[in-house]
Amino acid sequence: MTLKLMPLLLVFAVAAAGYPLDAFKRTGIRRLEAYRLAVDGKVRNVRPVPKGGQFREADVRLRLLGREVLLNQKDPALQRGLERIFAQRDSSYGVALLDITDPGKPRYAAVRENFKQLPGSVGKILVASAVLDATARVYPQIADRERFLRETVRPADEFILTDGKTAPFWEPGAAVVTNRALREGDRFSLWEWLDHMMSQSSNAAGSLLWKEALLLRVFGPKYPPSSASERAFLSDTPRAELGRLSIETMESAFASAGLDSAQLRQGTMFTRRGSARIPGTASYATPIELLKWLVRMEQGRLTDEWSSLELKKLLYFSRARYRYAASPALNHAAVYFKSGSFYQCKPEEGFQCRQYTGNVTNIMNSVAVVESAGRVYLVALMSNVLKTNSAGEHMAIAGEIERLIAATNDPVQSRD
């Protein structure tokens, strides 16, 4: 009997939560103020934010400024521990780990670090990089960048179609946060669109922001273009040229940092309408290249120091946690995190398709910076384990890696 695939289930993770909650005044991101008030019990319909998600902007800093990091030699103790964690796990796992607790003596370990697969929503970190890079090109002065991101309001258009995820809506003074799907005509500042893309992992925001980054690169100081100018550019530019400009916008943001586009690429937009308007190409990532992206961020090398710090703040998990970040071992840790998944199912006797348990494809990817009890480490984890709850598995692995880092930084604890 020929098996037919069930309708494909595509999930780009709701698994990050940009910016510390005290950043509302600087950024104008209304969600942040709503969630801050929710912590104080003044706003409803917000899931509890763990202690590790309540840090201030001043607590977020780059850990490797002015430091070189070579990922060419594995630390023996860390490597043995990492291999033990994955010894009995599926061979599809790939992981790269860097302990920078002592930034002058980083410790590296990895297992199948060149494992390559679809990045899923992890690719949204590259869209965020592209937006901030395009902004820096037009506005060299930081104050001008911040005003631009805060005051430039853009409407949702056809590029958001279609996305089933919701986004939080809140106005100052309201007692409740409303969560609903984005609709054409919804208006947010660029900073709020960035937050939707990272905090809710909104596919709609991801495609719209990619288009906006492209327009910013093309129109420069004349951005935002009029509706007529934007339509003319998207309609009159040959499709092949649109595709080339789109990829160039994405990849020029990290090329100068020495990252390899042959190992890391988001090639296709996150919505069908976006992909139909601007042609794409293959998307892929490896644990080692994702780890290098995190390292470049901590070094302040993703465009510049300001852009790198803003990227880290975008990754800061300031809401209820999911997947890797949901490990109880990380409750009090500051976690800077993005996740992505993609699963497919086909009919199989005795098997019931569930979220994150596909029997054809079951991709789950996580990138994280964890700052816990004085320890700091970077992780890039990728997997494709069929018929297994990959969200639960990544959460379990997060706890094991946390204990490994603690043990190898504290010999006394390692004997307990």
C-alpha positions as a Markdown table, in Angstrom:
| # | Residue | x | y | z |
|---|---|---|---|---|
| 1 | Met | 0.0 | 0.0 | 0.0 |
| 2 | Thr | 1.3 | 3.5 | -0.9 |
| 3 | Leu | 1.2 | 5.7 | 2.1 |
| 4 | Lys | 0.1 | 9.3 | 1.7 |
| 5 | Leu | 1.6 | 12.1 | 3.8 |
| 6 | Met | -0.8 | 13.8 | 6.1 |
| 7 | Pro | -1.1 | 17.5 | 5.8 |
| 8 | Leu | 2.3 | 18.8 | 6.8 |
| 9 | Leu | 2.6 | 20.3 | 10.2 |
| 10 | Leu | 5.0 | 23.2 | 10.2 |
| 11 | Val | 5.8 | 24.9 | 13.5 |
| 12 | Phe | 8.3 | 27.7 | 13.9 |
| 13 | Ala | 8.9 | 27.9 | 17.7 |
| 14 | Val | 7.1 | 30.2 | 20.1 |
| 15 | Ala | 10.2 | 30.0 | 22.1 |
| 16 | Ala | 11.9 | 33.3 | 22.7 |
| 17 | Ala | 10.9 | 36.5 | 24.3 |
| 18 | Gly | 12.7 | 39.6 | 23.3 |
| 19 | Tyr | 14.0 | 42.3 | 25.6 |
| 20 | Pro | 14.1 | 42.8 | 29.4 |
| 21 | Leu | 10.8 | 44.1 | 30.7 |
| 22 | Asp | 12.1 | 47.5 | 31.7 |
| 23 | Ala | 13.0 | 48.4 | 28.1 |
| 24 | Phe | 9.5 | 49.9 | 27.3 |
| 25 | Lys | 10.6 | 53.6 | 27.7 |
| 26 | Arg | 13.6 | 53.2 | 25.3 |
| 27 | Thr | 12.0 | 51.0 | 22.7 |
| 28 | Gly | 8.3 | 51.8 | 22.9 |
| 29 | Ile | 7.5 | 48.0 | 22.8 |
| 30 | Arg | 4.1 | 47.9 | 24.5 |
| 31 | Arg | 4.2 | 44.2 | 25.3 |
| 32 | Leu | 7.1 | 44.8 | 27.6 |
| 33 | Glu | 5.2 | 47.3 | 29.8 |
| 34 | Ala | 2.2 | 45.0 | 29.8 |
| 35 | Tyr | 4.3 | 42.0 | 30.9 |
| 36 | Arg | 6.1 | 44.1 | 33.5 |
| 37 | Leu | 2.8 | 45.2 | 35.0 |
| 38 | Ala | 1.6 | 41.6 | 34.9 |
| 39 | Val | 4.5 | 40.6 | 37.1 |
| 40 | Asp | 3.1 | 43.2 | 39.6 |
| 41 | Gly | -0.4 | 41.7 | 39.2 |
| 42 | Lys | -1.7 | 44.8 | 37.4 |
| 43 | Val | -2.4 | 43.3 | 34.0 |
| 44 | Arg | -4.2 | 39.9 | 33.3 |
| 45 | Asn | -3.9 | 37.2 | 30.7 |
| 46 | Val | -0.1 | 36.8 | 30.9 |
| 47 | Arg | 1.5 | 33.6 | 32.0 |
| 48 | Pro | 3.9 | 33.9 | 34.9 |
| 49 | Val | 7.4 | 35.1 | 34.0 |
| 50 | Pro | 10.1 | 33.1 | 35.9 |
| 51 | Lys | 12.7 | 34.9 | 38.1 |
| 52 | Gly | 15.3 | 34.4 | 35.4 |
| 53 | Gly | 13.1 | 36.3 | 33.0 |
| 54 | Gln | 12.9 | 39.4 | 35.1 |
| 55 | Phe | 16.3 | 40.9 | 34.6 |
| 56 | Arg | 16.8 | 44.5 | 33.7 |
| 57 | Glu | 18.3 | 45.9 | 30.5 |
| 58 | Ala | 21.4 | 46.9 | 32.5 |
| 59 | Asp | 22.0 | 43.2 | 33.4 |
| 60 | Val | 22.4 | 42.3 | 29.7 |
| 61 | Arg | 26.0 | 42.7 | 28.5 |
| 62 | Leu | 28.3 | 41.2 | 25.9 |
| 63 | Arg | 30.7 | 38.7 | 27.4 |
| 64 | Leu | 33.5 | 38.5 | 24.8 |
| 65 | Leu | 34.2 | 42.0 | 23.8 |
| 66 | Gly | 37.8 | 42.4 | 22.6 |
| 67 | Arg | 38.4 | 38.6 | 22.9 |
| 68 | Glu | 39.3 | 36.1 | 20.3 |
| 69 | Val | 37.8 | 32.6 | 20.4 |
| 70 | Leu | 39.1 | 29.7 | 18.4 |
| 71 | Leu | 36.8 | 26.7 | 18.1 |
| 72 | Asn | 39.5 | 24.3 | 17.0 |
| 73 | Gln | 40.4 | 22.4 | 20.2 |
| 74 | Lys | 38.0 | 20.5 | 22.5 |
| 75 | Asp | 38.3 | 20.7 | 26.2 |
| 76 | Pro | 38.8 | 17.0 | 27.4 |
| 77 | Ala | 36.6 | 17.1 | 30.5 |
| 78 | Leu | 33.8 | 19.0 | 28.8 |
| 79 | Gln | 34.0 | 16.8 | 25.7 |
| 80 | Arg | 33.8 | 13.6 | 27.8 |
| 81 | Gly | 30.7 | 14.9 | 29.6 |
| 82 | Leu | 29.0 | 16.0 | 26.4 |
| 83 | Glu | 29.6 | 12.6 | 24.8 |
| 84 | Arg | 28.1 | 10.9 | 27.8 |
| 85 | Ile | 24.9 | 13.0 | 27.5 |
| 86 | Phe | 24.5 | 11.9 | 23.8 |
| 87 | Ala | 26.0 | 8.4 | 24.0 |
| 88 | Gln | 22.6 | 6.7 | 24.2 |
| 89 | Arg | 20.7 | 9.3 | 22.2 |
| 90 | Asp | 19.7 | 9.2 | 18.5 |
| 91 | Ser | 22.5 | 9.7 | 16.0 |
| 92 | Ser | 20.7 | 12.7 | 14.4 |
| 93 | Tyr | 21.7 | 15.0 | 17.3 |
| 94 | Gly | 24.3 | 17.6 | 16.6 |
| 95 | Val | 25.5 | 20.0 | 19.4 |
| 96 | Ala | 28.2 | 22.6 | 19.9 |
| 97 | Leu | 28.9 | 24.0 | 23.3 |
| 98 | Leu | 31.2 | 26.8 | 24.5 |
| 99 | Asp | 31.7 | 27.6 | 28.2 |
| 100 | Ile | 32.8 | 31.2 | 28.6 |
| 101 | Thr | 32.5 | 31.4 | 32.4 |
| 102 | Asp | 36.2 | 32.5 | 32.2 |
| 103 | Pro | 36.1 | 34.5 | 29.0 |
| 104 | Gly | 39.9 | 34.4 | 28.9 |
| 105 | Lys | 39.9 | 30.6 | 28.8 |
| 106 | Pro | 36.8 | 29.5 | 26.8 |
| 107 | Arg | 36.2 | 25.7 | 26.8 |
| 108 | Tyr | 34.7 | 24.1 | 23.7 |
| 109 | Ala | 33.1 | 20.7 | 23.1 |
| 110 | Ala | 30.9 | 19.3 | 20.3 |
| 111 | Val | 29.2 | 16.2 | 19.0 |
| 112 | Arg | 28.4 | 16.0 | 15.3 |
| 113 | Glu | 28.8 | 19.7 | 15.1 |
| 114 | Asn | 28.7 | 19.7 | 11.3 |
| 115 | Phe | 25.2 | 18.1 | 11.2 |
| 116 | Lys | 23.2 | 20.2 | 8.7 |
| 117 | Gln | 19.4 | 20.6 | 8.5 |
| 118 | Leu | 16.6 | 23.1 | 8.1 |
| 119 | Pro | 17.0 | 25.8 | 10.8 |
| 120 | Gly | 13.2 | 26.5 | 11.2 |
| 121 | Ser | 12.5 | 29.6 | 13.2 |
| 122 | Val | 16.1 | 29.8 | 14.4 |
| 123 | Gly | 16.6 | 31.5 | 11.1 |
| 124 | Lys | 14.7 | 34.5 | 12.4 |
| 125 | Ile | 17.9 | 35.5 | 14.3 |
| 126 | Leu | 19.3 | 36.2 | 10.8 |
| 127 | Val | 16.3 | 38.4 | 9.9 |
| 128 | Ala | 16.9 | 40.4 | 13.1 |
| 129 | Ser | 20.5 | 40.7 | 12.2 |
| 130 | Ala | 19.6 | 42.0 | 8.7 |
| 131 | Val | 17.2 | 44.6 | 10.1 |
| 132 | Leu | 19.7 | 46.0 | 12.5 |
| 133 | Asp | 22.5 | 45.9 | 9.9 |
| 134 | Ala | 20.4 | 47.8 | 7.4 |
| 135 | Thr | 19.4 | 50.3 | 10.1 |
| 136 | Ala | 23.1 | 50.9 | 11.0 |
| 137 | Arg | 24.0 | 51.5 | 7.3 |
| 138 | Val | 21.5 | 54.4 | 7.1 |
| 139 | Tyr | 21.8 | 55.7 | 10.6 |
| 140 | Pro | 25.4 | 55.5 | 12.0 |
| 141 | Gln | 24.5 | 57.4 | 15.2 |
| 142 | Ile | 22.9 | 55.2 | 17.9 |
| 143 | Ala | 20.4 | 57.8 | 19.0 |
| 144 | Asp | 19.2 | 58.0 | 15.4 |
| 145 | Arg | 18.9 | 54.2 | 15.1 |
| 146 | Glu | 16.8 | 54.0 | 18.3 |
| 147 | Arg | 14.5 | 56.8 | 17.2 |
| 148 | Phe | 14.1 | 55.2 | 13.8 |
| 149 | Leu | 13.2 | 51.8 | 15.2 |
| 150 | Arg | 10.9 | 53.3 | 17.8 |
| 151 | Glu | 9.0 | 55.8 | 15.6 |
| 152 | Thr | 8.9 | 54.1 | 12.2 |
| 153 | Val | 5.4 | 52.4 | 12.1 |
| 154 | Arg | 4.7 | 49.9 | 9.3 |
| 155 | Pro | 1.4 | 48.3 | 8.5 |
| 156 | Ala | 0.9 | 44.5 | 8.1 |
| 157 | Asp | 0.4 | 43.7 | 4.4 |
| 158 | Glu | 0.1 | 40.6 | 2.3 |
| 159 | Phe | 3.5 | 39.4 | 3.4 |
| 160 | Ile | 2.0 | 38.2 | 6.7 |
| 161 | Leu | -0.3 | 35.7 | 5.0 |
| 162 | Thr | -0.8 | 33.3 | 6.4 |
| 163 | Asp | 0.3 | 32.7 | 9.9 |
| 164 | Gly | -1.7 | 30.9 | 12.7 |
| 165 | Lys | 0.4 | 32.3 | 15.5 |
| 166 | Thr | -1.0 | 35.0 | 17.7 |
| 167 | Ala | 0.6 | 38.3 | 18.9 |
| 168 | Pro | -0.1 | 40.3 | 22.1 |
| 169 | Phe | -2.1 | 43.5 | 21.8 |
| 170 | Trp | -2.1 | 46.0 | 24.6 |
| 171 | Glu | -2.5 | 49.7 | 25.1 |
| 172 | Pro | -1.4 | 51.7 | 28.1 |
| 173 | Gly | -4.1 | 51.6 | 30.8 |
| 174 | Ala | -5.7 | 48.4 | 29.6 |
| 175 | Ala | -6.2 | 45.7 | 32.3 |
| 176 | Val | -5.9 | 42.7 | 29.9 |
| 177 | Val | -3.5 | 41.6 | 27.2 |
| 178 | Thr | -5.3 | 40.3 | 24.1 |
| 179 | Asn | -3.7 | 37.7 | 22.0 |
| 180 | Arg | -4.9 | 37.2 | 18.4 |
| 181 | Ala | -3.5 | 36.5 | 14.9 |
| 182 | Leu | -2.1 | 39.4 | 13.0 |
| 183 | Arg | -4.3 | 40.9 | 10.3 |
| 184 | Glu | -3.6 | 43.1 | 7.3 |
| 185 | Gly | -3.7 | 46.7 | 8.4 |
| 186 | Asp | -2.3 | 46.1 | 11.9 |
| 187 | Arg | 0.3 | 48.7 | 12.6 |
| 188 | Phe | 3.4 | 48.4 | 14.8 |
| 189 | Ser | 6.8 | 50.1 | 15.0 |
| 190 | Leu | 9.8 | 48.3 | 13.6 |
| 191 | Trp | 10.9 | 47.6 | 17.2 |
| 192 | Glu | 7.5 | 46.0 | 17.9 |
| 193 | Trp | 7.7 | 43.9 | 14.8 |
| 194 | Leu | 11.1 | 42.7 | 15.9 |
| 195 | Asp | 9.6 | 41.8 | 19.2 |
| 196 | His | 6.7 | 39.9 | 17.7 |
| 197 | Met | 9.2 | 38.0 | 15.5 |
| 198 | Met | 11.3 | 37.0 | 18.4 |
| 199 | Ser | 9.0 | 36.9 | 21.4 |
| 200 | Gln | 6.1 | 35.1 | 19.7 |
| 201 | Ser | 8.2 | 33.6 | 16.8 |
| 202 | Ser | 5.7 | 35.2 | 14.5 |
| 203 | Asn | 6.1 | 33.9 | 10.9 |
| 204 | Ala | 4.1 | 37.0 | 9.8 |
| 205 | Ala | 6.5 | 39.3 | 11.4 |
| 206 | Gly | 9.5 | 37.4 | 10.1 |
| 207 | Ser | 8.4 | 37.7 | 6.5 |
| 208 | Leu | 7.3 | 41.3 | 6.8 |
| 209 | Leu | 10.6 | 42.4 | 8.5 |
| 210 | Trp | 12.7 | 40.6 | 5.9 |
| 211 | Lys | 10.8 | 42.6 | 3.2 |
| 212 | Glu | 11.3 | 45.8 | 5.3 |
| 213 | Ala | 15.1 | 45.1 | 5.6 |
| 214 | Leu | 15.3 | 44.7 | 1.8 |
| 215 | Leu | 13.4 | 48.0 | 1.3 |
| 216 | Leu | 15.7 | 49.8 | 3.8 |
| 217 | Arg | 18.8 | 48.5 | 1.9 |
| 218 | Val | 17.3 | 49.6 | -1.5 |
| 219 | Phe | 15.7 | 52.9 | -0.5 |
| 220 | Gly | 18.3 | 54.0 | 2.1 |
| 221 | Pro | 17.5 | 57.4 | 3.6 |
| 222 | Lys | 14.3 | 57.5 | 1.5 |
| 223 | Tyr | 12.8 | 54.6 | 3.5 |
| 224 | Pro | 10.0 | 54.0 | 4.1 |
| 225 | Pro | 8.9 | 54.3 | 0.5 |
| 226 | Ser | 5.4 | 55.3 | -0.5 |
| 227 | Ser | 3.0 | 52.5 | -1.1 |
| 228 | Ala | 3.2 | 53.2 | -4.8 |
| 229 | Ser | 7.0 | 53.1 | -4.8 |
| 230 | Glu | 7.0 | 49.9 | -2.8 |
| 231 | Arg | 4.6 | 48.2 | -5.2 |
| 232 | Ala | 6.5 | 49.4 | -8.2 |
| 233 | Phe | 9.8 | 48.1 | -6.8 |
| 234 | Leu | 8.4 | 44.6 | -5.9 |
| 235 | Ser | 6.5 | 44.3 | -9.2 |
| 236 | Asp | 9.0 | 45.8 | -11.7 |
| 237 | Thr | 12.2 | 44.3 | -10.3 |
| 238 | Pro | 12.9 | 40.9 | -12.1 |
| 239 | Arg | 12.2 | 38.0 | -9.8 |
| 240 | Ala | 15.8 | 36.7 | -10.0 |
| 241 | Glu | 17.1 | 40.1 | -9.0 |
| 242 | Leu | 14.6 | 40.3 | -6.1 |
| 243 | Gly | 15.8 | 36.9 | -4.9 |
| 244 | Arg | 19.4 | 37.9 | -5.2 |
| 245 | Leu | 18.9 | 41.2 | -3.3 |
| 246 | Ser | 16.9 | 39.4 | -0.6 |
| 247 | Ile | 19.6 | 36.9 | 0.1 |
| 248 | Glu | 22.3 | 39.6 | -0.1 |
| 249 | Thr | 20.3 | 41.7 | 2.5 |
| 250 | Met | 20.3 | 38.7 | 4.9 |
| 251 | Glu | 23.9 | 37.5 | 4.4 |
| 252 | Ser | 25.7 | 40.8 | 4.2 |
| 253 | Ala | 24.7 | 41.3 | 7.9 |
| 254 | Phe | 27.0 | 38.5 | 9.0 |
| 255 | Ala | 29.5 | 38.1 | 6.2 |
| 256 | Ser | 31.9 | 40.7 | 7.7 |
| 257 | Ala | 31.9 | 38.7 | 10.9 |
| 258 | Gly | 33.4 | 35.7 | 9.2 |
| 259 | Leu | 30.4 | 33.5 | 9.2 |
| 260 | Asp | 30.0 | 30.9 | 6.4 |
| 261 | Ser | 26.9 | 31.2 | 4.2 |
| 262 | Ala | 27.6 | 27.7 | 3.0 |
| 263 | Gln | 26.8 | 26.5 | 6.5 |
| 264 | Leu | 24.2 | 29.0 | 7.6 |
| 265 | Arg | 21.4 | 30.4 | 5.5 |
| 266 | Gln | 17.8 | 31.4 | 5.8 |
| 267 | Gly | 16.8 | 31.2 | 2.2 |
| 268 | Thr | 13.0 | 31.3 | 2.2 |
| 269 | Met | 10.5 | 33.6 | 3.8 |
| 270 | Phe | 8.3 | 32.2 | 6.6 |
| 271 | Thr | 4.9 | 32.8 | 4.9 |
| 272 | Arg | 3.5 | 31.5 | 1.7 |
| 273 | Arg | 2.6 | 34.9 | 0.4 |
| 274 | Gly | 6.0 | 36.3 | 1.2 |
| 275 | Ser | 7.7 | 33.3 | -0.6 |
| 276 | Ala | 5.4 | 33.9 | -3.6 |
| 277 | Arg | 6.4 | 37.5 | -3.9 |
| 278 | Ile | 10.1 | 37.1 | -3.3 |
| 279 | Pro | 11.7 | 33.9 | -4.5 |
| 280 | Gly | 14.0 | 32.1 | -2.2 |
| 281 | Thr | 16.5 | 29.2 | -2.0 |
| 282 | Ala | 17.5 | 26.5 | 0.4 |
| 283 | Ser | 17.7 | 27.1 | 4.2 |
| 284 | Tyr | 20.2 | 25.3 | 6.4 |
| 285 | Ala | 22.3 | 25.5 | 9.5 |
| 286 | Thr | 24.9 | 23.5 | 11.4 |
| 287 | Pro | 25.5 | 23.6 | 15.2 |
| 288 | Ile | 29.0 | 24.9 | 14.8 |
| 289 | Glu | 28.0 | 27.8 | 12.6 |
| 290 | Leu | 25.1 | 28.7 | 14.9 |
| 291 | Leu | 27.5 | 28.6 | 17.8 |
| 292 | Lys | 29.8 | 30.9 | 15.9 |
| 293 | Trp | 26.9 | 33.3 | 15.4 |
| 294 | Leu | 26.4 | 33.4 | 19.2 |
| 295 | Val | 30.1 | 34.0 | 19.7 |
| 296 | Arg | 30.1 | 36.9 | 17.2 |
| 297 | Met | 27.2 | 38.4 | 19.0 |
| 298 | Glu | 29.0 | 38.2 | 22.4 |
| 299 | Gln | 32.1 | 39.7 | 20.7 |
| 300 | Gly | 30.0 | 42.6 | 19.4 |
| 301 | Arg | 30.9 | 41.7 | 15.8 |
| 302 | Leu | 27.4 | 41.4 | 14.3 |
| 303 | Thr | 27.5 | 44.7 | 12.5 |
| 304 | Asp | 28.8 | 46.5 | 15.6 |
| 305 | Glu | 28.6 | 46.4 | 19.4 |
| 306 | Trp | 25.3 | 48.2 | 19.6 |
| 307 | Ser | 23.6 | 45.9 | 17.1 |
| 308 | Ser | 25.1 | 42.8 | 18.8 |
| 309 | Leu | 23.8 | 44.0 | 22.2 |
| 310 | Glu | 20.3 | 44.7 | 20.8 |
| 311 | Leu | 20.3 | 41.2 | 19.3 |
| 312 | Lys | 21.1 | 39.7 | 22.7 |
| 313 | Lys | 18.3 | 41.7 | 24.3 |
| 314 | Leu | 15.9 | 40.5 | 21.6 |
| 315 | Leu | 16.9 | 36.9 | 22.5 |
| 316 | Tyr | 16.4 | 37.5 | 26.2 |
| 317 | Phe | 13.6 | 35.2 | 27.5 |
| 318 | Ser | 11.2 | 37.5 | 29.4 |
| 319 | Arg | 8.1 | 35.4 | 29.4 |
| 320 | Ala | 6.9 | 31.9 | 30.2 |
| 321 | Arg | 9.4 | 29.4 | 28.9 |
| 322 | Tyr | 9.3 | 26.6 | 26.3 |
| 323 | Arg | 11.4 | 23.6 | 25.1 |
| 324 | Tyr | 15.1 | 23.9 | 25.9 |
| 325 | Ala | 14.5 | 27.0 | 28.0 |
| 326 | Ala | 11.8 | 25.3 | 30.0 |
| 327 | Ser | 14.2 | 23.1 | 32.0 |
| 328 | Pro | 13.6 | 23.6 | 35.7 |
| 329 | Ala | 17.3 | 23.7 | 36.1 |
| 330 | Leu | 17.2 | 27.1 | 34.3 |
| 331 | Asn | 14.4 | 28.7 | 36.2 |
| 332 | His | 16.7 | 31.3 | 37.9 |
| 333 | Ala | 19.1 | 31.6 | 35.0 |
| 334 | Ala | 19.0 | 34.4 | 32.4 |
| 335 | Val | 18.4 | 32.6 | 29.1 |
| 336 | Tyr | 18.8 | 34.2 | 25.7 |
| 337 | Phe | 17.1 | 31.8 | 23.4 |
| 338 | Lys | 15.6 | 30.9 | 20.0 |
| 339 | Ser | 14.1 | 27.6 | 18.9 |
| 340 | Gly | 12.5 | 26.2 | 15.7 |
| 341 | Ser | 10.8 | 23.1 | 14.7 |
| 342 | Phe | 9.3 | 21.3 | 11.7 |
| 343 | Tyr | 7.5 | 18.0 | 11.7 |
| 344 | Gln | 5.7 | 15.8 | 9.2 |
| 345 | Cys | 3.6 | 12.7 | 9.7 |
| 346 | Lys | 2.3 | 9.9 | 7.6 |
| 347 | Pro | -0.2 | 7.1 | 8.4 |
| 348 | Glu | 1.4 | 4.4 | 10.4 |
| 349 | Glu | -0.3 | 1.6 | 12.3 |
| 350 | Gly | -0.1 | 2.2 | 16.1 |
| 351 | Phe | 1.2 | 5.7 | 15.7 |
| 352 | Gln | -0.7 | 8.9 | 16.5 |
| 353 | Cys | 0.8 | 12.1 | 15.1 |
| 354 | Arg | 1.3 | 14.7 | 17.8 |
| 355 | Gln | 3.1 | 18.1 | 17.9 |
| 356 | Tyr | 6.9 | 17.7 | 17.8 |
| 357 | Thr | 6.6 | 13.9 | 17.3 |
| 358 | Gly | 6.6 | 13.4 | 13.5 |
| 359 | Asn | 7.4 | 10.0 | 12.0 |
| 360 | Val | 8.6 | 11.4 | 8.7 |
| 361 | Thr | 10.4 | 14.5 | 9.9 |
| 362 | Asn | 10.8 | 15.8 | 13.4 |
| 363 | Ile | 13.3 | 18.6 | 13.4 |
| 364 | Met | 14.0 | 20.6 | 16.6 |
| 365 | Asn | 16.7 | 23.2 | 16.9 |
| 366 | Ser | 17.7 | 25.4 | 19.8 |
| 367 | Val | 20.3 | 28.1 | 20.3 |
| 368 | Ala | 20.9 | 29.6 | 23.8 |
| 369 | Val | 23.1 | 31.7 | 25.9 |
| 370 | Val | 22.7 | 30.7 | 29.6 |
| 371 | Glu | 23.9 | 32.8 | 32.5 |
| 372 | Ser | 23.5 | 30.8 | 35.6 |
| 373 | Ala | 25.0 | 31.2 | 39.1 |
| 374 | Gly | 28.0 | 33.0 | 37.7 |
| 375 | Arg | 28.5 | 30.5 | 34.9 |
| 376 | Val | 28.0 | 31.5 | 31.2 |
| 377 | Tyr | 27.8 | 29.2 | 28.3 |
| 378 | Leu | 26.6 | 29.1 | 24.7 |
| 379 | Val | 24.7 | 26.1 | 23.1 |
| 380 | Ala | 23.6 | 25.2 | 19.6 |
| 381 | Leu | 21.5 | 22.0 | 19.5 |
| 382 | Met | 19.9 | 20.3 | 16.4 |
| 383 | Ser | 18.0 | 17.1 | 16.1 |
| 384 | Asn | 15.6 | 15.1 | 13.9 |
| 385 | Val | 14.5 | 12.2 | 16.2 |
| 386 | Leu | 11.4 | 10.5 | 14.8 |
| 387 | Lys | 8.3 | 9.7 | 17.0 |
| 388 | Thr | 9.8 | 11.3 | 20.0 |
| 389 | Asn | 8.6 | 14.4 | 21.9 |
| 390 | Ser | 11.5 | 16.6 | 20.8 |
| 391 | Ala | 10.4 | 19.5 | 22.9 |
| 392 | Gly | 10.6 | 17.4 | 26.1 |
| 393 | Glu | 13.9 | 15.9 | 24.9 |
| 394 | His | 15.5 | 19.3 | 24.4 |
| 395 | Met | 14.3 | 20.4 | 27.9 |
| 396 | Ala | 15.9 | 17.3 | 29.4 |
| 397 | Ile | 19.1 | 17.9 | 27.6 |
| 398 | Ala | 19.2 | 21.5 | 28.8 |
| 399 | Gly | 19.2 | 20.2 | 32.4 |
| 400 | Glu | 22.0 | 17.7 | 31.7 |
| 401 | Ile | 24.1 | 20.4 | 30.0 |
| 402 | Glu | 23.5 | 22.8 | 32.9 |
| 403 | Arg | 24.7 | 20.1 | 35.4 |
| 404 | Leu | 27.7 | 19.3 | 33.2 |
| 405 | Ile | 28.8 | 23.0 | 33.1 |
| 406 | Ala | 28.3 | 23.3 | 36.9 |
| 407 | Ala | 30.3 | 20.1 | 37.5 |
| 408 | Thr | 33.2 | 20.9 | 35.2 |
| 409 | Asn | 33.5 | 24.4 | 36.7 |
| 410 | Asp | 33.3 | 23.1 | 40.3 |
| 411 | Pro | 35.2 | 19.9 | 41.0 |
| 412 | Val | 33.6 | 19.5 | 44.5 |
| 413 | Gln | 30.1 | 19.5 | 42.9 |
| 414 | Ser | 31.3 | 17.0 | 40.3 |
| 415 | Arg | 31.9 | 14.4 | 43.0 |
| 416 | Asp | 28.4 | 14.8 | 44.5 |
